[in-house]
Amino acid sequence: MSQCAYQLEIDKVSAAVAHTFEAYDVKNPSGKYAYTSRTIAAQLGISKSGINRHRAGKCICYRTDGQKSNKNKPESRALLVGQSETHDADGTSSYQTMSATPWGYQDFRKFIASKGQDPDKVTFTWGVTSNPAGGYWNKLNNVKPKPETFTADNVVDYAAAQARLRAYKLPQRIPGCGLGEPVAAVLNLADMQLHKPDGDGLAGTLDRLMNGLENFEDYVARQRAGGRSIDELVMVNNGDPFEGVSGNYANQNHTVHTGLREQMNTVLDVWETYSRELFPQFDKGQFVTVHCNHTQFGRQGGAKDSLTGDSDTGSAFLAEALQRILKGRPEFDHVRFTIPDDQMNVYTEAAGVPMGFNHGHKIPGAGADGFEKWLNGQVRGDELAYRARVWITAHKHSLQFFDLGSASVFQCPSCDGGSKWLRDTAGRYSQSGILALLVGNHTTAGWSDPALI
């Protein structure tokens, strides 16, 4: 039989199988074919040998040179029936093809590649069903691209990353010069309560204040040596700089050392000493003060019976006195003052970071929950409270830190020698000291390096 005749025979069998062959190719209970090859061939109009070849799972194939190939080798077998292909609206493709042998996983991968797709970049399912004609339907379903796991934005060039890491060196820092973002050093003088007799009294508090002055200078020198570009000092009176003489607790009238005049002069001496020694070491300077409870002026005794307003306090008066003392002296021309009228919240900006201050006697509770509840109320009517990224408060005589996400909160310890009233009412006490920290955009939080000095 010629090549053309063989090919015609294959085409006839293919057509027959695709339409009506299944109706004839059945077996009886004894296992024999119900219809002979000759009978089926007569019904379908093809040769008996074509039916026999089809039942045996064999077919006629040809090499590229036109000669008959070895039909018993699986890789040389041709399809008895052509391929069908469907496409769904979502881009999914399904294929069916018939071969003399069932396909394995690699056969399906090759078939996908023959369709112009990368087998590694598509998802697919497959199945194999036997065909009465002696071949196998190889079904390939759900052929669609795999979802992209990575995008161009998050795929790391490993070679570039490796080269970068191996070549990295820490920047060379010259001690004292400072690099990067400008930074402000913030020094908090909280609850000095000078002339208070508790603990070690005035002498002990002055010892801590003089040691704190030396320690702060060392602190700034270490930070500058480490590369911090500290060009600004923010000195803060966080409230209660002197004790007062009446109104805050019952025995105050009888135990406080000296009168109001001496107490206020001692505060000025401390602030002037700190200003004289520190402000000339910085390009920029600020003095910030807040209103508080212990220094409130009262015409009928203490805070409870006071016949005056919130602005009438010793803290504000002493800050104004210091401003007058430093005014006109060239070594303090760069210092600016923040002194409230009757506001309990005081705001400034240090090294580009918005800051908020208050003494803390208007804040309920002694922990993060109380401060957060208070702040949530403040921001509803005070835009500056909302903007502050760093809050510094005092009054609670204990060092605490709260991270609220939108703001960081530092609660200062006291400079005094302790509080009998606090121990009697709450049973608590904490270490005395001075809180120092750096503020600026050198960190995402807006601050760094807090220290108790």
KOLMI-686846 format. One line per 2 residues: their letters; for each residue x, y negated, z negated of N, C-alpha, C. Coordinates in steps of 0.1 Angstrom, whole numbers. Layout:
A) X/Y/Z/X/Y/Z/X/Y/Z  ...
//
This chain:
MS) 9/12/0/0/0/0/9/-12/0  6/-22/8/14/-34/9/12/-43/-4
QC) 22/-53/-5/21/-62/-17/8/-69/-17  3/-74/-5/-10/-81/-5/-21/-72/-9
AY) -21/-59/-5/-31/-50/-8/-32/-48/-23  -20/-46/-29/-19/-44/-43/-25/-56/-51
QL) -21/-68/-46/-26/-80/-53/-41/-81/-52  -46/-78/-40/-60/-78/-38/-67/-68/-47
EI) -61/-56/-49/-67/-46/-58/-67/-52/-72  -57/-58/-76/-56/-64/-90/-68/-74/-91
DK) -69/-83/-81/-79/-93/-82/-93/-87/-83  -96/-76/-75/-109/-69/-76/-111/-63/-89
VS) -101/-57/-95/-103/-51/-108/-105/-62/-119  -98/-73/-117/-100/-84/-127/-114/-89/-126
AA) -119/-91/-114/-132/-96/-113/-143/-86/-119  -140/-74/-115/-150/-64/-120/-150/-63/-135
VA) -138/-63/-141/-137/-62/-155/-144/-74/-162  -142/-85/-156/-147/-97/-162/-162/-98/-163
HT) -169/-90/-154/-183/-91/-153/-191/-78/-157  -188/-67/-150/-197/-55/-152/-190/-42/-156
FE) -177/-42/-157/-170/-30/-159/-174/-23/-173  -176/-32/-183/-179/-27/-197/-191/-18/-197
AY) -201/-20/-188/-213/-12/-188/-210/2/-183  -200/4/-176/-197/18/-170/-186/25/-178
DV) -177/18/-184/-166/24/-190/-169/28/-205  -178/38/-206/-182/43/-219/-179/58/-220
KN) -179/64/-232/-176/78/-233/-188/85/-240  -190/98/-237/-201/105/-243/-196/111/-256
PS) -205/118/-264/-201/123/-277/-189/133/-276  -186/139/-265/-175/149/-265/-162/142/-263
GK) -162/128/-261/-150/121/-259/-146/119/-245  -153/124/-235/-150/122/-221/-158/110/-216
YA) -152/105/-205/-159/93/-199/-172/98/-193  -182/90/-196/-196/93/-190/-196/92/-175
YT) -188/83/-170/-187/81/-155/-173/84/-151  -171/91/-140/-158/93/-134/-153/81/-128
SR) -140/81/-125/-133/69/-119/-139/68/-105  -142/79/-98/-147/78/-85/-161/71/-85
TI) -170/75/-95/-183/70/-95/-183/55/-98  -174/50/-107/-173/36/-111/-168/29/-99
AA) -157/35/-92/-151/28/-81/-162/26/-70  -171/36/-68/-181/34/-57/-191/23/-61
QL) -194/23/-74/-204/12/-78/-198/-2/-77  -184/-3/-79/-178/-16/-80/-172/-20/-66
GI) -171/-11/-57/-165/-13/-44/-150/-15/-44  -144/-7/-53/-129/-7/-53/-124/7/-53
SK) -111/9/-52/-105/23/-51/-105/30/-64  -105/43/-63/-104/52/-75/-91/49/-83
SG) -80/48/-76/-67/46/-82/-67/33/-90  -74/23/-85/-75/10/-93/-81/12/-106
IN) -92/20/-107/-99/23/-120/-90/31/-129  -83/41/-123/-74/49/-131/-62/41/-137
RH) -57/32/-129/-46/24/-134/-51/15/-146  -63/10/-144/-69/1/-154/-72/8/-167
RA) -77/21/-166/-80/29/-178/-67/33/-185  -56/34/-178/-43/38/-184/-36/26/-190
GK) -41/14/-188/-35/2/-193/-23/-2/-185  -22/2/-172/-11/-2/-164/-16/-12/-153
CI) -6/-18/-147/-9/-27/-136/2/-28/-127  0/-34/-116/10/-36/-106/17/-50/-107
CY) 30/-51/-108/37/-63/-110/47/-65/-98  52/-76/-96/62/-79/-85/73/-88/-90
RT) 85/-85/-86/96/-94/-89/96/-106/-80  105/-115/-83/105/-128/-76/110/-125/-61
DG) 117/-114/-59/121/-112/-46/111/-104/-37  99/-102/-43/88/-95/-36/88/-80/-37
QK) 98/-74/-43/98/-60/-45/90/-55/-57  85/-43/-56/77/-38/-68/87/-36/-80
SN) 82/-41/-92/90/-40/-104/86/-27/-111  94/-25/-122/91/-13/-131/78/-16/-139
KN) 67/-10/-136/55/-14/-142/54/-8/-156  63/1/-161/62/7/-174/69/-2/-185
KP) 77/-12/-181/83/-21/-191/73/-32/-195  71/-33/-208/61/-43/-213/64/-57/-208
ES) 77/-61/-208/79/-75/-204/76/-78/-190  75/-67/-182/72/-69/-167/58/-68/-164
RA) 49/-65/-173/35/-62/-170/28/-76/-167  20/-76/-158/12/-88/-154/-1/-88/-161
LL) -8/-99/-162/-21/-100/-168/-31/-94/-158  -40/-86/-164/-51/-81/-156/-61/-91/-153
VG) -63/-100/-163/-72/-111/-161/-65/-124/-164  -69/-135/-158/-62/-148/-160/-65/-154/-174
QS) -61/-166/-176/-62/-173/-189/-74/-182/-189  -80/-183/-200/-91/-193/-202/-87/-203/-213
ET) -91/-215/-212/-87/-226/-221/-98/-236/-223  -100/-239/-236/-110/-249/-240/-104/-260/-249
HD) -110/-271/-248/-105/-283/-257/-117/-289/-264  -115/-291/-277/-126/-298/-285/-123/-312/-286
AD) -133/-320/-291/-132/-334/-291/-121/-339/-301  -118/-331/-311/-108/-335/-321/-94/-332/-317
GT) -92/-327/-305/-79/-324/-300/-75/-310/-301  -84/-302/-307/-81/-287/-309/-82/-280/-296
SS) -73/-271/-293/-73/-263/-281/-75/-248/-285  -82/-240/-276/-83/-226/-278/-80/-219/-265
YQ) -73/-208/-266/-69/-201/-254/-73/-186/-255  -76/-180/-244/-77/-165/-243/-69/-160/-231
TM) -62/-149/-233/-55/-143/-222/-55/-128/-224  -55/-120/-213/-55/-106/-214/-42/-100/-209
SA) -37/-91/-217/-24/-84/-212/-26/-69/-215  -16/-61/-209/-17/-47/-211/-13/-43/-225
TP) -5/-51/-232/-1/-48/-246/-5/-60/-255  -7/-57/-268/-11/-67/-278/1/-77/-280
WG) -1/-89/-283/9/-99/-285/13/-100/-300  25/-102/-303/30/-105/-316/32/-120/-318
YQ) 37/-123/-330/39/-137/-334/48/-145/-324  59/-139/-320/68/-145/-311/61/-147/-297
DF) 53/-138/-293/46/-139/-280/37/-152/-280  30/-154/-292/21/-165/-293/30/-178/-293
RK) 41/-178/-299/50/-190/-299/54/-193/-285  58/-183/-277/62/-185/-263/50/-191/-255
FI) 38/-185/-258/27/-190/-250/24/-205/-253  25/-208/-266/23/-223/-270/33/-231/-263
AS) 46/-227/-262/56/-234/-256/53/-236/-241  47/-225/-235/44/-226/-221/33/-236/-217
KG) 26/-240/-228/16/-250/-226/21/-264/-229  34/-265/-231/40/-278/-233/40/-284/-247
QD) 38/-275/-257/37/-279/-271/48/-272/-279  52/-279/-290/63/-273/-298/56/-264/-309
PD) 59/-251/-309/53/-242/-318/55/-246/-333  66/-253/-336/69/-257/-349/61/-270/-354
KV) 54/-276/-344/47/-288/-347/32/-287/-345  27/-274/-344/13/-272/-343/9/-262/-353
TF) -4/-262/-357/-10/-251/-365/-18/-242/-355  -18/-229/-357/-26/-221/-349/-29/-208/-356
TW) -40/-202/-352/-44/-188/-356/-46/-179/-344  -44/-167/-346/-45/-158/-334/-52/-144/-339
GV) -56/-137/-329/-61/-124/-331/-60/-115/-318  -61/-103/-320/-60/-93/-308/-72/-84/-309
TS) -79/-82/-298/-90/-73/-297/-88/-64/-285  -91/-51/-286/-90/-42/-275/-101/-44/-265
NP) -98/-42/-252/-107/-43/-241/-110/-30/-235  -122/-26/-232/-125/-13/-226/-117/-11/-213
AG) -113/-21/-207/-106/-19/-194/-92/-14/-196  -87/-13/-209/-74/-8/-211/-64/-19/-215
GY) -68/-32/-215/-59/-43/-219/-63/-48/-233  -57/-60/-236/-60/-66/-249/-63/-81/-247
WN) -74/-85/-254/-76/-99/-254/-68/-106/-265  -59/-114/-261/-51/-122/-271/-57/-136/-273
KL) -63/-138/-285/-70/-150/-287/-61/-160/-295  -60/-172/-291/-52/-182/-297/-61/-194/-300
NN) -64/-196/-313/-74/-206/-317/-68/-217/-325  -75/-229/-325/-71/-240/-334/-57/-245/-332
VK) -53/-246/-320/-39/-251/-317/-40/-266/-317  -34/-272/-328/-35/-287/-329/-22/-291/-336
PK) -18/-304/-334/-6/-309/-340/-7/-308/-356  4/-305/-362/4/-306/-377/4/-320/-381
PE) -3/-323/-393/-2/-337/-398/12/-341/-401  15/-354/-399/28/-359/-402/30/-360/-417
TF) 41/-353/-422/44/-353/-436/52/-365/-439  61/-369/-430/70/-381/-432/67/-391/-421
TA) 70/-403/-424/69/-414/-414/83/-420/-412  84/-428/-402/97/-434/-399/102/-442/-411
DN) 92/-447/-419/96/-456/-430/102/-449/-442  98/-436/-444/103/-430/-456/113/-418/-453
VV) 117/-416/-440/127/-406/-437/140/-412/-440  148/-406/-448/161/-411/-452/172/-405/-442
DY) 180/-414/-437/191/-410/-429/202/-405/-439  203/-392/-440/212/-386/-450/226/-390/-448
AA) 231/-390/-435/245/-393/-433/247/-408/-437  238/-417/-434/240/-431/-439/240/-432/-454
AQ) 230/-425/-460/230/-426/-475/242/-420/-481  247/-409/-475/260/-403/-481/272/-413/-479
AR) 273/-419/-468/284/-428/-465/283/-440/-475  270/-445/-477/269/-457/-486/273/-453/-500
LR) 269/-441/-505/272/-438/-519/287/-436/-520  294/-430/-511/308/-427/-512/316/-439/-511
AY) 311/-450/-504/318/-462/-502/315/-472/-513  305/-469/-522/301/-480/-532/311/-482/-543
KL) 313/-494/-546/322/-498/-557/315/-509/-565  316/-509/-578/311/-519/-586/317/-533/-583
PQ) 309/-544/-583/315/-557/-579/325/-561/-590  335/-568/-585/346/-572/-594/341/-585/-601
RI) 340/-585/-614/335/-596/-622/347/-603/-629  347/-616/-628/357/-624/-635/351/-628/-649
PG) 357/-624/-660/351/-627/-673/349/-642/-674  336/-645/-679/333/-659/-682/327/-667/-670
CG) 328/-662/-658/323/-670/-647/309/-668/-644  304/-656/-646/290/-653/-643/287/-651/-628
LG) 278/-642/-625/274/-639/-612/259/-638/-611  253/-640/-600/239/-637/-598/230/-648/-603
EP) 218/-644/-606/207/-653/-610/211/-661/-623  207/-674/-623/209/-682/-635/201/-676/-647
VA) 207/-676/-659/201/-670/-670/201/-680/-682  190/-680/-690/189/-688/-702/191/-679/-714
AV) 199/-684/-724/200/-677/-737/190/-684/-746  181/-676/-752/171/-681/-761/174/-677/-776
LN) 175/-687/-784/178/-686/-798/166/-689/-807  161/-680/-815/148/-682/-822/151/-683/-837
LA) 148/-695/-843/149/-698/-857/135/-697/-863  132/-685/-868/118/-683/-872/117/-681/-887
DM) 107/-688/-894/104/-686/-908/117/-687/-916  124/-698/-915/136/-701/-924/130/-703/-938
QL) 119/-710/-939/113/-713/-952/123/-718/-962  131/-728/-958/142/-733/-967/137/-737/-980
HK) 145/-734/-991/142/-737/-1005/132/-728/-1011  129/-717/-1004/120/-706/-1009/129/-698/-1019
PD) 124/-695/-1031/132/-688/-1041/133/-673/-1039  124/-667/-1031/124/-653/-1030/137/-647/-1025
GD) 140/-635/-1028/152/-628/-1023/164/-635/-1029  173/-639/-1020/185/-646/-1024/185/-661/-1023
GL) 172/-667/-1022/170/-681/-1022/177/-689/-1011  178/-702/-1013/184/-711/-1003/198/-707/-999
AG) 206/-704/-1009/220/-701/-1006/221/-689/-996  214/-678/-999/214/-666/-990/209/-669/-976
TL) 198/-677/-975/193/-681/-962/203/-689/-954  210/-699/-961/220/-707/-954/232/-698/-949
DR) 236/-688/-957/246/-679/-953/242/-671/-940  230/-667/-940/225/-660/-928/225/-669/-916
LM) 221/-682/-918/220/-691/-907/234/-695/-902  244/-696/-910/258/-699/-905/264/-687/-899
NG) 261/-675/-904/266/-663/-897/259/-661/-884  246/-665/-884/239/-664/-871/244/-673/-860
LE) 248/-685/-864/254/-694/-855/267/-689/-849  276/-683/-857/288/-677/-852/285/-665/-843
NF) 275/-656/-848/272/-644/-840/265/-648/-827  257/-658/-826/251/-662/-814/262/-667/-803
ED) 272/-674/-808/283/-678/-799/290/-666/-794  293/-656/-802/299/-644/-798/290/-636/-788
YV) 277/-636/-791/268/-629/-782/268/-635/-768  268/-648/-767/268/-655/-754/281/-652/-747
AR) 292/-652/-754/305/-650/-749/306/-636/-743  300/-626/-750/300/-612/-745/292/-611/-732
QR) 280/-617/-732/272/-617/-720/278/-624/-708  285/-635/-710/292/-641/-699/304/-633/-695
AG) 311/-627/-704/322/-618/-700/317/-606/-692  305/-602/-694/299/-591/-686/293/-595/-673
GR) 294/-608/-670/290/-613/-657/277/-621/-657  270/-623/-668/258/-630/-668/261/-645/-666
SI) 253/-651/-657/255/-665/-654/246/-674/-663  250/-675/-675/242/-682/-686/246/-697/-685
DE) 236/-705/-680/239/-719/-679/229/-727/-687  220/-721/-695/210/-728/-702/208/-722/-716
LV) 206/-731/-726/202/-727/-740/188/-732/-743  180/-723/-748/167/-727/-753/167/-724/-768
MV) 167/-734/-776/167/-733/-791/153/-735/-796  148/-726/-804/133/-726/-807/132/-727/-822
NN) 123/-736/-827/118/-735/-840/105/-728/-839  105/-715/-844/93/-707/-843/83/-708/-854
GD) 86/-718/-862/76/-722/-873/81/-719/-887  75/-726/-897/78/-725/-911/93/-727/-914
PF) 98/-739/-909/112/-742/-912/115/-745/-927  105/-750/-934/107/-752/-948/95/-746/-955
EG) 96/-745/-969/85/-738/-976/73/-746/-979  75/-759/-982/63/-767/-987/63/-766/-1002
VS) 52/-772/-1007/52/-773/-1022/38/-768/-1028  28/-766/-1019/15/-762/-1024/6/-757/-1013
GN) -3/-748/-1017/-14/-744/-1008/-13/-731/-1001  -1/-724/-1001/0/-712/-993/-2/-699/-1003
YA) 3/-701/-1015/0/-690/-1025/1/-697/-1038  -5/-690/-1048/-9/-696/-1061/3/-702/-1068
NQ) 14/-695/-1069/26/-699/-1077/35/-708/-1070  32/-712/-1057/41/-720/-1049/45/-733/-1057
NH) 35/-740/-1063/38/-752/-1070/49/-751/-1080  50/-739/-1086/58/-737/-1098/72/-731/-1095
TV) 73/-725/-1083/85/-717/-1080/94/-723/-1069  89/-731/-1060/97/-736/-1049/107/-746/-1054
HT) 119/-745/-1049/130/-753/-1053/130/-767/-1046  131/-777/-1054/132/-791/-1049/118/-795/-1043
GL) 118/-808/-1039/106/-813/-1034/106/-813/-1019  95/-819/-1013/93/-819/-999/104/-827/-991
RE) 108/-838/-997/118/-846/-991/131/-839/-989  136/-832/-999/148/-824/-998/147/-813/-988
QM) 136/-806/-988/134/-795/-979/135/-800/-965  129/-811/-961/129/-816/-948/143/-820/-943
NT) 150/-826/-952/164/-830/-949/173/-818/-947  171/-807/-954/179/-795/-952/176/-789/-938
VL) 163/-790/-934/159/-785/-920/167/-793/-910  166/-806/-911/173/-815/-901/188/-812/-901
DV) 194/-809/-913/209/-806/-913/211/-793/-905  203/-783/-907/205/-770/-900/203/-772/-885
WE) 192/-779/-881/190/-781/-866/201/-789/-860  205/-799/-867/216/-808/-861/229/-800/-860
TY) 232/-792/-870/244/-784/-869/244/-774/-857  233/-767/-855/231/-758/-844/232/-766/-831
SR) 226/-778/-830/226/-786/-818/240/-790/-815  247/-795/-825/260/-801/-823/270/-790/-818
EL) 269/-778/-823/278/-767/-819/275/-760/-807  262/-759/-803/258/-751/-792/255/-758/-779
FP) 247/-769/-780/242/-775/-767/253/-779/-758  264/-785/-763/275/-789/-753/281/-777/-745
QF) 278/-765/-749/284/-753/-742/276/-749/-730  265/-756/-727/256/-752/-717/253/-764/-708
DK) 250/-761/-695/247/-771/-685/233/-777/-688  224/-769/-693/210/-773/-695/206/-769/-709
GQ) 198/-776/-715/193/-773/-729/179/-777/-731  173/-769/-740/159/-772/-744/158/-770/-759
FV) 150/-778/-766/145/-776/-780/130/-775/-780  125/-764/-784/111/-761/-784/106/-759/-799
TV) 95/-765/-802/89/-763/-816/75/-760/-815  69/-753/-825/55/-750/-826/49/-754/-839
HC) 36/-756/-839/29/-758/-852/28/-746/-860  27/-747/-873/27/-736/-882/19/-739/-895
NH) 19/-730/-904/10/-731/-916/18/-737/-928  30/-734/-930/37/-738/-942/41/-753/-943
TQ) 42/-759/-931/47/-773/-931/35/-783/-928  23/-778/-929/12/-788/-926/11/-798/-937
FG) 10/-811/-932/9/-822/-942/-6/-822/-947  -8/-824/-959/-21/-824/-965/-23/-836/-975
RQ) -34/-842/-975/-37/-854/-984/-43/-849/-997  -48/-837/-997/-54/-832/-1009/-47/-818/-1013
GG) -35/-817/-1011/-28/-804/-1015/-24/-797/-1002  -27/-784/-1002/-22/-776/-991/-32/-775/-979
AK) -31/-764/-971/-39/-762/-959/-53/-761/-962  -57/-754/-973/-71/-751/-976/-79/-764/-978
DS) -73/-774/-985/-80/-786/-988/-76/-798/-980  -69/-795/-969/-63/-806/-961/-74/-815/-955
LT) -71/-828/-955/-80/-837/-948/-74/-844/-936  -67/-836/-928/-60/-841/-917/-61/-831/-905
GD) -55/-834/-894/-56/-825/-882/-44/-816/-880  -46/-807/-870/-35/-797/-867/-22/-804/-863
SD) -23/-816/-858/-10/-822/-853/-2/-828/-864  -8/-829/-876/-1/-836/-887/7/-826/-895
TG) 19/-821/-889/27/-811/-895/42/-816/-896  49/-810/-906/63/-813/-907/72/-808/-896
SA) 68/-796/-890/76/-791/-879/76/-801/-867  65/-807/-863/65/-817/-852/72/-829/-856
FL) 71/-834/-869/78/-846/-873/93/-844/-873  98/-833/-877/112/-830/-878/118/-828/-864
AE) 110/-822/-854/115/-821/-840/116/-835/-834  107/-844/-837/107/-858/-832/119/-865/-838
AL) 122/-862/-851/134/-869/-858/147/-864/-851  148/-851/-848/160/-846/-842/161/-852/-828
QR) 150/-853/-821/151/-859/-807/157/-874/-808  153/-881/-819/158/-895/-820/173/-894/-824
IL) 177/-885/-832/191/-884/-836/200/-881/-824  195/-872/-815/204/-868/-804/203/-878/-792
KG) 193/-886/-792/191/-895/-781/202/-905/-779  206/-907/-767/217/-917/-765/231/-912/-766
RP) 232/-899/-771/246/-893/-772/248/-885/-760  259/-888/-752/261/-882/-739/262/-867/-739
EF) 267/-861/-750/268/-846/-751/254/-840/-752  244/-848/-753/230/-842/-754/221/-848/-743
DH) 226/-854/-733/218/-860/-723/210/-849/-715  215/-837/-715/209/-826/-707/198/-819/-715
VR) 196/-822/-727/186/-815/-736/172/-822/-735  162/-814/-732/148/-818/-732/140/-812/-743
FT) 130/-819/-748/123/-814/-760/108/-811/-756  103/-800/-762/89/-796/-760/83/-796/-774
IP) 75/-807/-776/68/-809/-789/53/-810/-787  45/-801/-793/31/-802/-791/24/-813/-798
DD) 12/-817/-794/4/-826/-801/-4/-818/-812  -15/-813/-808/-22/-804/-817/-24/-790/-812
QM) -17/-786/-801/-18/-773/-795/-11/-763/-803  -17/-751/-805/-11/-740/-811/-2/-732/-802
NV) -5/-732/-789/3/-726/-779/12/-736/-772  25/-733/-771/35/-742/-765/41/-734/-753
YT) 43/-742/-742/48/-735/-730/60/-743/-724  69/-735/-719/80/-741/-711/85/-730/-701
EA) 95/-734/-693/100/-725/-683/115/-724/-685  121/-712/-686/135/-710/-688/141/-702/-677
AG) 150/-707/-669/157/-700/-658/146/-694/-648  135/-702/-646/125/-698/-637/115/-689/-642
VP) 115/-686/-655/105/-676/-661/96/-684/-670  82/-684/-667/73/-691/-676/73/-684/-690
MG) 73/-692/-701/74/-686/-714/63/-693/-723  58/-685/-732/48/-690/-742/53/-688/-756
FN) 50/-698/-765/54/-697/-779/42/-701/-788  42/-694/-799/34/-700/-810/39/-693/-823
HG) 34/-699/-835/39/-694/-847/33/-680/-850  21/-678/-847/14/-665/-849/4/-665/-860
HK) 2/-676/-867/-7/-675/-879/-22/-676/-874  -24/-678/-861/-38/-678/-856/-41/-664/-849
IP) -31/-655/-849/-33/-642/-842/-37/-632/-852  -48/-625/-850/-53/-615/-860/-44/-602/-859
GA) -43/-596/-871/-36/-583/-871/-21/-585/-871  -14/-574/-871/1/-574/-872/7/-565/-861
GA) 0/-562/-851/6/-553/-841/2/-556/-827  5/-547/-818/2/-550/-803/-13/-551/-800
DG) -21/-543/-807/-36/-544/-804/-41/-558/-807  -37/-563/-819/-42/-577/-823/-37/-587/-813
FE) -24/-586/-809/-19/-597/-800/-26/-596/-787  -28/-583/-781/-34/-582/-768/-49/-587/-768
KW) -56/-584/-779/-70/-589/-780/-69/-605/-780  -60/-610/-788/-59/-625/-789/-56/-631/-775
LN) -46/-625/-768/-41/-630/-755/-52/-629/-745  -60/-618/-745/-71/-616/-735/-81/-628/-737
GQ) -83/-632/-749/-92/-644/-751/-86/-657/-746  -73/-658/-749/-66/-671/-745/-66/-673/-730
VR) -64/-663/-722/-62/-665/-708/-75/-669/-701  -86/-667/-707/-99/-671/-701/-100/-686/-700
GD) -94/-693/-709/-95/-707/-708/-82/-715/-707  -71/-707/-706/-57/-714/-705/-49/-707/-695
EL) -48/-714/-683/-40/-709/-672/-26/-706/-676  -20/-715/-684/-6/-713/-688/-4/-700/-696
AY) -14/-697/-704/-13/-684/-712/-13/-672/-702  -21/-673/-691/-21/-663/-681/-8/-661/-674
RA) -1/-673/-671/11/-673/-664/24/-668/-672  23/-670/-685/35/-667/-693/39/-652/-691
RV) 52/-650/-688/57/-637/-686/64/-632/-699  69/-641/-707/75/-638/-720/69/-646/-731
WI) 64/-639/-741/58/-646/-753/67/-643/-764  69/-654/-773/77/-652/-785/69/-658/-796
TA) 67/-650/-807/59/-654/-818/66/-651/-831  60/-654/-842/67/-652/-855/56/-649/-866
HK) 58/-655/-878/48/-655/-889/47/-641/-896  48/-630/-889/46/-617/-895/58/-612/-903
HS) 69/-619/-903/81/-615/-910/86/-601/-907  85/-597/-894/90/-584/-890/93/-585/-875
LQ) 103/-577/-871/107/-577/-857/99/-566/-849  92/-571/-839/84/-561/-831/85/-565/-816
FF) 82/-556/-807/82/-558/-793/70/-551/-787  62/-558/-779/51/-553/-772/53/-555/-757
DL) 51/-544/-749/51/-545/-735/37/-544/-730  32/-555/-725/18/-555/-720/17/-554/-705
GS) 28/-552/-698/27/-551/-684/29/-565/-677  18/-573/-679/19/-586/-673/28/-596/-681
AS) 30/-592/-694/39/-601/-702/46/-592/-712  57/-596/-717/65/-590/-727/64/-599/-740
VF) 62/-593/-751/60/-601/-764/70/-597/-774  77/-607/-779/87/-605/-790/82/-612/-802
QC) 81/-605/-813/77/-610/-826/90/-611/-834  94/-623/-839/106/-626/-845/106/-621/-860
PS) 118/-617/-865/119/-615/-879/121/-628/-886  121/-629/-899/122/-641/-906/137/-643/-910
CD) 141/-656/-912/154/-659/-917/155/-660/-932  144/-660/-938/144/-661/-953/148/-648/-959
GG) 149/-648/-973/154/-636/-980/144/-626/-983  132/-627/-978/121/-618/-981/109/-625/-986
SK) 98/-618/-988/85/-624/-992/78/-615/-1002  78/-621/-1014/71/-614/-1025/56/-612/-1022
WL) 50/-623/-1015/36/-623/-1012/34/-611/-1002  42/-610/-992/40/-599/-982/42/-586/-988
RD) 51/-584/-996/53/-571/-1003/41/-568/-1012  36/-578/-1019/25/-575/-1028/12/-572/-1021
TA) 10/-579/-1009/-3/-577/-1002/-3/-565/-993  9/-562/-987/9/-552/-976/19/-541/-979
GR) 28/-543/-989/38/-533/-992/49/-532/-982  50/-541/-973/60/-540/-963/70/-551/-965
YS) 82/-548/-959/93/-558/-958/101/-554/-946  109/-563/-941/118/-560/-929/131/-567/-931
QS) 141/-564/-922/154/-570/-922/153/-585/-918  159/-593/-925/160/-607/-921/170/-609/-910
GI) 169/-619/-901/178/-622/-891/173/-631/-880  180/-633/-870/177/-642/-859/176/-634/-846
LA) 166/-636/-839/164/-629/-826/170/-638/-815  178/-631/-807/184/-638/-795/181/-628/-783
LL) 179/-634/-771/177/-626/-759/180/-635/-747  182/-628/-735/184/-635/-723/171/-635/-715
VG) 168/-647/-709/156/-648/-701/160/-653/-687  154/-647/-676/157/-651/-663/152/-641/-653
NH) 153/-644/-640/149/-634/-630/160/-625/-626  170/-623/-635/180/-613/-633/175/-599/-635
TT) 163/-597/-641/156/-585/-642/142/-586/-638  135/-575/-634/121/-576/-630/112/-580/-642
AG) 116/-577/-654/108/-580/-666/109/-595/-669  120/-601/-665/122/-615/-668/130/-617/-681
WS) 136/-607/-687/144/-608/-699/153/-596/-700  163/-597/-709/172/-586/-711/180/-588/-724
DP) 186/-578/-729/196/-579/-740/191/-585/-752  180/-581/-758/176/-587/-771/185/-582/-782
AL) 188/-591/-791/197/-587/-802/193/-594/-815  195/-587/-826/192/-592/-839/205/-596/-845
I) 208/-610/-846/221/-615/-850/221/-621/-864
//
